[in-house]
Amino acid sequence: MKPEHDFQNGVRGKFFRPNASARVPVYLDLTVLEFFSAEAEKKGVEVDEIINELLRRDIAILETAG
């Protein structure tokens, strides 16, 4: 470690939040985004709601097939 990195006054876990959630960017192909954006608009929901529901279904299928 470089000498200028001084952690003598550091506090372990200072920013740890056990119930924190992370927002992970997901990059969709343009055709996929256009399709789900249109579906979301028809249903009056956000795109992430539709994508998350689809992924939850896929997880359930994989878990039962596993």
A tleap script that builds the chain and sets N, CA, C and O, in Angstrom:
source leaprc.protein.ff14SB
mol = sequence {
  NMET LYS PRO GLU HIE ASP PHE GLN ASN GLY
  VAL ARG GLY LYS PHE PHE ARG PRO ASN ALA
  SER ALA ARG VAL PRO VAL TYR LEU ASP LEU
  THR VAL LEU GLU PHE PHE SER ALA GLU ALA
  GLU LYS LYS GLY VAL GLU VAL ASP GLU ILE
  ILE ASN GLU LEU LEU ARG ARG ASP ILE ALA
  ILE LEU GLU THR ALA CGLY
}
set mol.1.N position { 0.848 -1.177 0.000 }
set mol.1.CA position { 0.000 0.000 0.000 }
set mol.1.C position { 0.890 1.236 0.000 }
set mol.1.O position { 1.961 1.252 0.607 }
set mol.2.N position { 0.433 2.247 -0.679 }
set mol.2.CA position { 1.215 3.476 -0.779 }
set mol.2.C position { 1.247 4.180 0.572 }
set mol.2.O position { 0.276 4.121 1.327 }
set mol.3.N position { 2.355 4.844 0.879 }
set mol.3.CA position { 2.478 5.534 2.170 }
set mol.3.C position { 1.438 6.640 2.377 }
set mol.3.O position { 1.079 6.941 3.515 }
set mol.4.N position { 0.952 7.246 1.286 }
set mol.4.CA position { -0.031 8.333 1.460 }
set mol.4.C position { -1.419 7.813 1.834 }
set mol.4.O position { -2.300 8.607 2.164 }
set mol.5.N position { -1.628 6.509 1.788 }
set mol.5.CA position { -2.908 5.927 2.214 }
set mol.5.C position { -2.831 5.633 3.703 }
set mol.5.O position { -2.337 4.584 4.117 }
set mol.6.N position { -3.315 6.555 4.489 }
set mol.6.CA position { -3.228 6.437 5.944 }
set mol.6.C position { -4.621 6.165 6.511 }
set mol.6.O position { -5.515 7.006 6.417 }
set mol.7.N position { -4.790 4.999 7.090 }
set mol.7.CA position { -6.087 4.615 7.663 }
set mol.7.C position { -6.047 4.552 9.188 }
set mol.7.O position { -6.890 3.896 9.801 }
set mol.8.N position { -5.093 5.216 9.796 }
set mol.8.CA position { -4.953 5.157 11.252 }
set mol.8.C position { -6.199 5.654 11.975 }
set mol.8.O position { -6.545 5.140 13.039 }
set mol.9.N position { -6.868 6.641 11.413 }
set mol.9.CA position { -8.064 7.178 12.067 }
set mol.9.C position { -9.356 6.647 11.451 }
set mol.9.O position { -10.442 7.166 11.710 }
set mol.10.N position { -9.222 5.611 10.639 }
set mol.10.CA position { -10.393 5.027 9.988 }
set mol.10.C position { -11.283 4.290 10.977 }
set mol.10.O position { -10.818 3.795 12.004 }
set mol.11.N position { -12.556 4.226 10.655 }
set mol.11.CA position { -13.530 3.536 11.499 }
set mol.11.C position { -14.136 2.409 10.677 }
set mol.11.O position { -14.748 2.656 9.638 }
set mol.12.N position { -13.968 1.172 11.136 }
set mol.12.CA position { -14.498 0.023 10.423 }
set mol.12.C position { -16.026 0.035 10.479 }
set mol.12.O position { -16.619 0.191 11.546 }
set mol.13.N position { -16.646 -0.132 9.321 }
set mol.13.CA position { -18.098 -0.222 9.249 }
set mol.13.C position { -18.840 1.092 9.368 }
set mol.13.O position { -20.059 1.092 9.542 }
set mol.14.N position { -18.152 2.196 9.281 }
set mol.14.CA position { -18.770 3.512 9.470 }
set mol.14.C position { -19.935 3.746 8.506 }
set mol.14.O position { -20.939 4.342 8.895 }
set mol.15.N position { -19.818 3.288 7.255 }
set mol.15.CA position { -20.854 3.532 6.265 }
set mol.15.C position { -21.674 2.288 5.952 }
set mol.15.O position { -22.508 2.315 5.047 }
set mol.16.N position { -21.455 1.205 6.679 }
set mol.16.CA position { -22.197 -0.033 6.445 }
set mol.16.C position { -23.648 0.147 6.883 }
set mol.16.O position { -23.919 0.606 7.992 }
set mol.17.N position { -24.566 -0.216 6.011 }
set mol.17.CA position { -25.997 -0.191 6.309 }
set mol.17.C position { -26.547 -1.571 5.956 }
set mol.17.O position { -26.627 -1.914 4.777 }
set mol.18.N position { -26.928 -2.367 6.955 }
set mol.18.CA position { -27.343 -3.749 6.678 }
set mol.18.C position { -28.557 -3.871 5.767 }
set mol.18.O position { -28.689 -4.872 5.063 }
set mol.19.N position { -29.430 -2.902 5.758 }
set mol.19.CA position { -30.649 -2.987 4.951 }
set mol.19.C position { -30.586 -2.146 3.680 }
set mol.19.O position { -31.606 -1.903 3.037 }
set mol.20.N position { -29.395 -1.709 3.327 }
set mol.20.CA position { -29.248 -0.871 2.135 }
set mol.20.C position { -29.461 -1.713 0.882 }
set mol.20.O position { -29.137 -2.901 0.852 }
set mol.21.N position { -30.003 -1.088 -0.136 }
set mol.21.CA position { -30.154 -1.774 -1.421 }
set mol.21.C position { -29.364 -0.998 -2.465 }
set mol.21.O position { -29.173 0.213 -2.356 }
set mol.22.N position { -28.920 -1.716 -3.462 }
set mol.22.CA position { -28.116 -1.093 -4.504 }
set mol.22.C position { -28.920 -1.001 -5.786 }
set mol.22.O position { -29.694 -1.902 -6.110 }
set mol.23.N position { -28.737 0.070 -6.502 }
set mol.23.CA position { -29.329 0.230 -7.822 }
set mol.23.C position { -28.241 -0.100 -8.827 }
set mol.23.O position { -27.263 0.635 -8.960 }
set mol.24.N position { -28.414 -1.199 -9.527 }
set mol.24.CA position { -27.421 -1.647 -10.490 }
set mol.24.C position { -27.888 -1.265 -11.887 }
set mol.24.O position { -28.993 -1.629 -12.289 }
set mol.25.N position { -27.066 -0.538 -12.629 }
set mol.25.CA position { -27.484 -0.192 -13.993 }
set mol.25.C position { -27.493 -1.433 -14.871 }
set mol.25.O position { -26.568 -2.243 -14.827 }
set mol.26.N position { -28.535 -1.572 -15.662 }
set mol.26.CA position { -28.646 -2.672 -16.610 }
set mol.26.C position { -28.803 -2.048 -17.989 }
set mol.26.O position { -29.640 -1.168 -18.191 }
set mol.27.N position { -28.001 -2.503 -18.923 }
set mol.27.CA position { -28.009 -1.938 -20.261 }
set mol.27.C position { -28.694 -2.913 -21.209 }
set mol.27.O position { -28.200 -4.015 -21.448 }
set mol.28.N position { -29.823 -2.500 -21.739 }
set mol.28.CA position { -30.619 -3.349 -22.618 }
set mol.28.C position { -30.355 -2.993 -24.075 }
set mol.28.O position { -30.040 -1.849 -24.401 }
set mol.29.N position { -30.486 -3.993 -24.946 }
set mol.29.CA position { -30.432 -3.716 -26.381 }
set mol.29.C position { -31.575 -2.770 -26.715 }
set mol.29.O position { -32.613 -2.783 -26.055 }
set mol.30.N position { -31.383 -1.962 -27.729 }
set mol.30.CA position { -32.378 -0.963 -28.102 }
set mol.30.C position { -33.732 -1.611 -28.425 }
set mol.30.O position { -34.776 -1.101 -28.018 }
set mol.31.N position { -33.716 -2.727 -29.151 }
set mol.31.CA position { -34.985 -3.377 -29.502 }
set mol.31.C position { -35.706 -3.902 -28.268 }
set mol.31.O position { -36.932 -3.834 -28.185 }
set mol.32.N position { -34.945 -4.426 -27.309 }
set mol.32.CA position { -35.533 -4.928 -26.059 }
set mol.32.C position { -36.119 -3.766 -25.268 }
set mol.32.O position { -37.241 -3.855 -24.771 }
set mol.33.N position { -35.377 -2.696 -25.153 }
set mol.33.CA position { -35.856 -1.513 -24.433 }
set mol.33.C position { -37.111 -0.929 -25.070 }
set mol.33.O position { -38.056 -0.563 -24.371 }
set mol.34.N position { -37.118 -0.843 -26.387 }
set mol.34.CA position { -38.299 -0.304 -27.081 }
set mol.34.C position { -39.526 -1.174 -26.825 }
set mol.34.O position { -40.615 -0.659 -26.571 }
set mol.35.N position { -39.347 -2.496 -26.892 }
set mol.35.CA position { -40.469 -3.401 -26.653 }
set mol.35.C position { -41.028 -3.232 -25.246 }
set mol.35.O position { -42.234 -3.054 -25.073 }
set mol.36.N position { -40.155 -3.288 -24.239 }
set mol.36.CA position { -40.622 -3.198 -22.861 }
set mol.36.C position { -41.094 -1.795 -22.492 }
set mol.36.O position { -41.949 -1.641 -21.620 }
set mol.37.N position { -40.553 -0.784 -23.136 }
set mol.37.CA position { -41.044 0.578 -22.903 }
set mol.37.C position { -42.478 0.711 -23.400 }
set mol.37.O position { -43.311 1.339 -22.747 }
set mol.38.N position { -42.764 0.119 -24.556 }
set mol.38.CA position { -44.121 0.156 -25.093 }
set mol.38.C position { -45.077 -0.618 -24.193 }
set mol.38.O position { -46.195 -0.168 -23.943 }
set mol.39.N position { -44.644 -1.781 -23.706 }
set mol.39.CA position { -45.482 -2.579 -22.800 }
set mol.39.C position { -45.749 -1.823 -21.504 }
set mol.39.O position { -46.870 -1.823 -20.996 }
set mol.40.N position { -44.722 -1.185 -20.978 }
set mol.40.CA position { -44.872 -0.420 -19.739 }
set mol.40.C position { -45.843 0.735 -19.928 }
set mol.40.O position { -46.665 1.014 -19.055 }
set mol.41.N position { -45.747 1.394 -21.050 }
set mol.41.CA position { -46.655 2.514 -21.326 }
set mol.41.C position { -48.103 2.027 -21.422 }
set mol.41.O position { -49.009 2.670 -20.893 }
set mol.42.N position { -48.324 0.887 -22.099 }
set mol.42.CA position { -49.677 0.323 -22.208 }
set mol.42.C position { -50.269 0.020 -20.839 }
set mol.42.O position { -51.451 0.259 -20.594 }
set mol.43.N position { -49.424 -0.513 -19.941 }
set mol.43.CA position { -49.893 -0.934 -18.616 }
set mol.43.C position { -49.837 0.188 -17.585 }
set mol.43.O position { -50.354 0.041 -16.478 }
set mol.44.N position { -49.218 1.296 -17.941 }
set mol.44.CA position { -49.122 2.420 -17.013 }
set mol.44.C position { -48.169 2.170 -15.855 }
set mol.44.O position { -48.401 2.645 -14.743 }
set mol.45.N position { -47.096 1.424 -16.113 }
set mol.45.CA position { -46.096 1.147 -15.088 }
set mol.45.C position { -44.717 1.513 -15.624 }
set mol.45.O position { -44.556 1.852 -16.796 }
set mol.46.N position { -43.738 1.438 -14.747 }
set mol.46.CA position { -42.358 1.708 -15.154 }
set mol.46.C position { -41.757 0.461 -15.801 }
set mol.46.O position { -42.181 -0.663 -15.531 }
set mol.47.N position { -40.766 0.681 -16.654 }
set mol.47.CA position { -40.103 -0.429 -17.344 }
set mol.47.C position { -39.479 -1.394 -16.343 }
set mol.47.O position { -39.541 -2.608 -16.536 }
set mol.48.N position { -38.876 -0.865 -15.272 }
set mol.48.CA position { -38.213 -1.752 -14.314 }
set mol.48.C position { -39.187 -2.719 -13.649 }
set mol.48.O position { -38.796 -3.829 -13.287 }
set mol.49.N position { -40.448 -2.320 -13.480 }
set mol.49.CA position { -41.431 -3.229 -12.892 }
set mol.49.C position { -41.667 -4.436 -13.799 }
set mol.49.O position { -41.750 -5.568 -13.322 }
set mol.50.N position { -41.773 -4.196 -15.087 }
set mol.50.CA position { -41.999 -5.284 -16.036 }
set mol.50.C position { -40.774 -6.186 -16.119 }
set mol.50.O position { -40.903 -7.410 -16.105 }
set mol.51.N position { -39.605 -5.597 -16.204 }
set mol.51.CA position { -38.373 -6.386 -16.296 }
set mol.51.C position { -38.178 -7.215 -15.025 }
set mol.51.O position { -37.824 -8.391 -15.107 }
set mol.52.N position { -38.403 -6.619 -13.858 }
set mol.52.CA position { -38.240 -7.357 -12.606 }
set mol.52.C position { -39.221 -8.517 -12.511 }
set mol.52.O position { -38.846 -9.599 -12.060 }
set mol.53.N position { -40.456 -8.318 -12.922 }
set mol.53.CA position { -41.443 -9.396 -12.896 }
set mol.53.C position { -41.019 -10.530 -13.832 }
set mol.53.O position { -41.122 -11.704 -13.477 }
set mol.54.N position { -40.551 -10.181 -15.007 }
set mol.54.CA position { -40.077 -11.178 -15.959 }
set mol.54.C position { -38.910 -11.976 -15.377 }
set mol.54.O position { -38.868 -13.200 -15.497 }
set mol.55.N position { -37.970 -11.283 -14.752 }
set mol.55.CA position { -36.821 -11.957 -14.160 }
set mol.55.C position { -37.230 -12.833 -12.971 }
set mol.55.O position { -36.673 -13.914 -12.782 }
set mol.56.N position { -38.193 -12.378 -12.176 }
set mol.56.CA position { -38.687 -13.213 -11.066 }
set mol.56.C position { -39.294 -14.510 -11.584 }
set mol.56.O position { -39.089 -15.574 -11.000 }
set mol.57.N position { -40.037 -14.420 -12.674 }
set mol.57.CA position { -40.611 -15.632 -13.278 }
set mol.57.C position { -39.520 -16.568 -13.772 }
set mol.57.O position { -39.599 -17.781 -13.578 }
set mol.58.N position { -38.503 -16.004 -14.409 }
set mol.58.CA position { -37.386 -16.825 -14.875 }
set mol.58.C position { -36.667 -17.499 -13.709 }
set mol.58.O position { -36.284 -18.665 -13.806 }
set mol.59.N position { -36.484 -16.775 -12.615 }
set mol.59.CA position { -35.853 -17.354 -11.427 }
set mol.59.C position { -36.683 -18.525 -10.911 }
set mol.59.O position { -36.138 -19.580 -10.586 }
set mol.60.N position { -37.997 -18.342 -10.835 }
set mol.60.CA position { -38.875 -19.412 -10.351 }
set mol.60.C position { -38.783 -20.643 -11.258 }
set mol.60.O position { -38.750 -21.774 -10.774 }
set mol.61.N position { -38.743 -20.419 -12.560 }
set mol.61.CA position { -38.610 -21.534 -13.498 }
set mol.61.C position { -37.282 -22.257 -13.289 }
set mol.61.O position { -37.238 -23.486 -13.243 }
set mol.62.N position { -36.215 -21.500 -13.163 }
set mol.62.CA position { -34.888 -22.101 -12.960 }
set mol.62.C position { -34.810 -22.858 -11.649 }
set mol.62.O position { -34.184 -23.916 -11.580 }
set mol.63.N position { -35.437 -22.331 -10.609 }
set mol.63.CA position { -35.411 -23.001 -9.310 }
set mol.63.C position { -36.165 -24.320 -9.336 }
set mol.63.O position { -35.732 -25.293 -8.719 }
set mol.64.N position { -37.281 -24.364 -10.038 }
set mol.64.CA position { -38.056 -25.612 -10.116 }
set mol.64.C position { -37.385 -26.616 -11.040 }
set mol.64.O position { -37.504 -27.823 -10.832 }
set mol.65.N position { -36.676 -26.129 -12.064 }
set mol.65.CA position { -36.007 -27.025 -13.007 }
set mol.65.C position { -34.705 -27.570 -12.439 }
set mol.65.O position { -34.230 -28.632 -12.841 }
set mol.66.N position { -34.128 -26.812 -11.482 }
set mol.66.CA position { -32.805 -27.096 -10.966 }
set mol.66.C position { -32.657 -28.380 -10.291 }
set mol.66.O position { -31.568 -28.708 -9.821 }
savepdb mol mol.pdb
quit
